[in-house]
Amino acid sequence: MAFTLFAAAKLLMDKIAKEDAPVNNGRGTITVFMAGLGIGFGLALLFAPLSGEETREWLAESAEDRLKRIRRKGRRWVYQVQDVLDKSEDRVTKVLRTGKNALDSVAARLD
């Protein structure tokens, strides 16, 4: 299989070398793209580290791991937002209480 891929690559390079570069009607570009796509696909099949079933399992496990990480980060974010809201609520309550006390104090002096 590798011989046919290299032979196809050589034929493609010979074709490119023979074509007149200034005159380009678009067909040469499509041909080169399709040939490159075929060669890349063939090389991917030739050098694939895992079988199809193993690759599907690996992809499924990777997707599950990423989903778990995203959920964990989401939970952390929710906890952080809740913490900030709780602290903000406490600060607002304290400011309102202080303001009320100050107002009561001023009102008592005016009476």
GROMACS elastic network, one bead per residue, 0.5 to 0.9 nm:
[ bonds ]
;  ai    aj funct       b0    kb
    1     4     6  0.53231   500
    1     5     6  0.64389   500
    1     6     6  0.88208   500
    1    42     6  0.81578   500
    1    46     6  0.77528   500
    2     5     6  0.51042   500
    2     6     6  0.62321   500
    2     7     6  0.84957   500
    2    42     6  0.82528   500
    2    43     6  0.77860   500
    2    46     6  0.74475   500
    3     6     6  0.51949   500
    3     7     6  0.59853   500
    3     8     6  0.84857   500
    4     8     6  0.59719   500
    4     9     6  0.84553   500
    5     8     6  0.50509   500
    5     9     6  0.61331   500
    5    10     6  0.86195   500
    5    38     6  0.87529   500
    5    39     6  0.61240   500
    5    42     6  0.69569   500
    5    43     6  0.76439   500
    6    10     6  0.61440   500
    6    11     6  0.86054   500
    6    39     6  0.84345   500
    7    10     6  0.50799   500
    7    11     6  0.62143   500
    7    12     6  0.85605   500
    8    11     6  0.50965   500
    8    12     6  0.60978   500
    8    13     6  0.86106   500
    8    35     6  0.80482   500
    8    39     6  0.76432   500
    9    12     6  0.50333   500
    9    13     6  0.61712   500
    9    14     6  0.85974   500
    9    35     6  0.79833   500
    9    36     6  0.81257   500
    9    39     6  0.72087   500
   10    13     6  0.50967   500
   10    14     6  0.61280   500
   10    15     6  0.85746   500
   11    14     6  0.50669   500
   11    15     6  0.61516   500
   11    16     6  0.86394   500
   12    15     6  0.50835   500
   12    16     6  0.62212   500
   12    17     6  0.86308   500
   12    31     6  0.89607   500
   12    32     6  0.72255   500
   12    35     6  0.72328   500
   12    36     6  0.86761   500
   13    16     6  0.50619   500
   13    17     6  0.61306   500
   13    18     6  0.86793   500
   14    17     6  0.50865   500
   14    18     6  0.62661   500
   14    19     6  0.87900   500
   15    18     6  0.52132   500
   15    19     6  0.63048   500
   16    19     6  0.53445   500
   16    20     6  0.83830   500
   16    21     6  0.85149   500
   16    28     6  0.81454   500
   16    32     6  0.79889   500
   17    20     6  0.79766   500
   17    21     6  0.86625   500
   18    21     6  0.88154   500
   19    23     6  0.84236   500
   19    24     6  0.88780   500
   19    28     6  0.83044   500
   20    23     6  0.58745   500
   20    24     6  0.77535   500
   21    24     6  0.65294   500
   24    27     6  0.75672   500
   24    28     6  0.69428   500
   24    29     6  0.80000   500
   25    28     6  0.71449   500
   25    29     6  0.83376   500
   26    29     6  0.52885   500
   26    30     6  0.64767   500
   26    31     6  0.87578   500
   27    30     6  0.51998   500
   27    31     6  0.61420   500
   27    32     6  0.86114   500
   28    31     6  0.50330   500
   28    32     6  0.60887   500
   28    33     6  0.84893   500
   29    32     6  0.51671   500
   29    33     6  0.60804   500
   29    34     6  0.85931   500
   30    33     6  0.50153   500
   30    34     6  0.60683   500
   30    35     6  0.84723   500
   31    34     6  0.52052   500
   31    35     6  0.60573   500
   31    36     6  0.84695   500
   32    35     6  0.51128   500
   32    36     6  0.60140   500
   32    37     6  0.84649   500
   33    36     6  0.50999   500
   33    37     6  0.60555   500
   33    38     6  0.86104   500
   34    38     6  0.61575   500
   34    39     6  0.85921   500
   35    38     6  0.50811   500
   35    39     6  0.61364   500
   35    40     6  0.85106   500
   36    39     6  0.50533   500
   36    40     6  0.59786   500
   36    41     6  0.84508   500
   37    40     6  0.51226   500
   37    41     6  0.60964   500
   37    42     6  0.85701   500
   38    41     6  0.51025   500
   38    42     6  0.61227   500
   38    43     6  0.85941   500
   39    42     6  0.50739   500
   39    43     6  0.61250   500
   39    44     6  0.85042   500
   40    43     6  0.51278   500
   40    44     6  0.60511   500
   40    45     6  0.86319   500
   41    44     6  0.50443   500
   41    45     6  0.62796   500
   41    46     6  0.85897   500
   42    45     6  0.51805   500
   42    46     6  0.61136   500
   42    47     6  0.86726   500
   43    47     6  0.60184   500
   43    48     6  0.81685   500
   44    47     6  0.53573   500
   44    48     6  0.56100   500
   45    48     6  0.52869   500
   46    49     6  0.89161   500
   47    50     6  0.89937   500
   48    51     6  0.73967   500
   49    55     6  0.86495   500
   50    53     6  0.79961   500
   50    54     6  0.57259   500
   50    55     6  0.57277   500
   51    54     6  0.52039   500
   51    55     6  0.59992   500
   51    56     6  0.86195   500
   52    55     6  0.50631   500
   52    56     6  0.62178   500
   52    57     6  0.86771   500
   53    56     6  0.51669   500
   53    57     6  0.62615   500
   53    58     6  0.86013   500
   54    57     6  0.50830   500
   54    58     6  0.60612   500
   54    59     6  0.85625   500
   55    58     6  0.50101   500
   55    59     6  0.60871   500
   55    60     6  0.85471   500
   56    59     6  0.50867   500
   56    60     6  0.61180   500
   56    61     6  0.85899   500
   57    60     6  0.50938   500
   57    61     6  0.61172   500
   57    62     6  0.84850   500
   58    61     6  0.51576   500
   58    62     6  0.60226   500
   58    63     6  0.85178   500
   59    62     6  0.50544   500
   59    63     6  0.60578   500
   59    64     6  0.85688   500
   60    63     6  0.51260   500
   60    64     6  0.61873   500
   60    65     6  0.86239   500
   61    64     6  0.50657   500
   61    65     6  0.61061   500
   61    66     6  0.85861   500
   62    65     6  0.50844   500
   62    66     6  0.61482   500
   62    67     6  0.85243   500
   63    66     6  0.51537   500
   63    67     6  0.60852   500
   63    68     6  0.86124   500
   64    67     6  0.50479   500
   64    68     6  0.61656   500
   64    69     6  0.86505   500
   65    68     6  0.51255   500
   65    69     6  0.62576   500
   65    70     6  0.86596   500
   66    69     6  0.50397   500
   66    70     6  0.61176   500
   66    71     6  0.85616   500
   67    70     6  0.50730   500
   67    71     6  0.61405   500
   67    72     6  0.85709   500
   68    71     6  0.50969   500
   68    72     6  0.61272   500
   68    73     6  0.86226   500
   69    72     6  0.50318   500
   69    73     6  0.61424   500
   69    74     6  0.84594   500
   70    73     6  0.51175   500
   70    74     6  0.60201   500
   70    75     6  0.86042   500
   71    75     6  0.61428   500
   71    76     6  0.85995   500
   72    75     6  0.51448   500
   72    76     6  0.62301   500
   72    77     6  0.85842   500
   73    76     6  0.50459   500
   73    77     6  0.60840   500
   73    78     6  0.85994   500
   74    77     6  0.50388   500
   74    78     6  0.61857   500
   74    79     6  0.86463   500
   75    78     6  0.50586   500
   75    79     6  0.61901   500
   75    80     6  0.85744   500
   76    79     6  0.50936   500
   76    80     6  0.61147   500
   76    81     6  0.85852   500
   77    80     6  0.50460   500
   77    81     6  0.61176   500
   77    82     6  0.85309   500
   78    81     6  0.51140   500
   78    82     6  0.60921   500
   78    83     6  0.85343   500
   79    82     6  0.50490   500
   79    83     6  0.60817   500
   79    84     6  0.86248   500
   80    83     6  0.50291   500
   80    84     6  0.62068   500
   80    85     6  0.85735   500
   81    84     6  0.51062   500
   81    85     6  0.61083   500
   81    86     6  0.85455   500
   82    85     6  0.50299   500
   82    86     6  0.60516   500
   82    87     6  0.85820   500
   83    86     6  0.50800   500
   83    87     6  0.61770   500
   83    88     6  0.84803   500
   84    87     6  0.51520   500
   84    88     6  0.60029   500
   84    89     6  0.84848   500
   85    89     6  0.59853   500
   85    90     6  0.85504   500
   86    89     6  0.50693   500
   86    90     6  0.62422   500
   86    91     6  0.86899   500
   87    90     6  0.50989   500
   87    91     6  0.62355   500
   87    92     6  0.86578   500
   88    91     6  0.50596   500
   88    92     6  0.61115   500
   88    93     6  0.85067   500
   89    92     6  0.51478   500
   89    93     6  0.60801   500
   89    94     6  0.85273   500
   90    93     6  0.51201   500
   90    94     6  0.61182   500
   90    95     6  0.86345   500
   91    94     6  0.50459   500
   91    95     6  0.61253   500
   91    96     6  0.85520   500
   92    95     6  0.50848   500
   92    96     6  0.60746   500
   92    97     6  0.84738   500
   93    96     6  0.51294   500
   93    97     6  0.60236   500
   93    98     6  0.85167   500
   94    97     6  0.50816   500
   94    98     6  0.60837   500
   94    99     6  0.84909   500
   95    98     6  0.50830   500
   95    99     6  0.60249   500
   95   100     6  0.85046   500
   96   100     6  0.60081   500
   96   101     6  0.85131   500
   97   100     6  0.50602   500
   97   101     6  0.61398   500
   97   102     6  0.85746   500
   98   101     6  0.50944   500
   98   102     6  0.61321   500
   98   103     6  0.85550   500
   99   102     6  0.50509   500
   99   103     6  0.60814   500
   99   104     6  0.85092   500
  100   103     6  0.50286   500
  100   104     6  0.60296   500
  100   105     6  0.84710   500
  101   104     6  0.50308   500
  101   105     6  0.60698   500
  101   106     6  0.86497   500
  102   105     6  0.50107   500
  102   106     6  0.62423   500
  102   107     6  0.85652   500
  103   106     6  0.51213   500
  103   107     6  0.60360   500
  103   108     6  0.85036   500
  104   107     6  0.50117   500
  104   108     6  0.60430   500
  104   109     6  0.86554   500
  105   108     6  0.51390   500
  105   109     6  0.63961   500
  105   110     6  0.87894   500
  106   109     6  0.51805   500
  106   110     6  0.63293   500
  106   111     6  0.88900   500
  107   110     6  0.51097   500
  107   111     6  0.64286   500
  108   111     6  0.53117   500
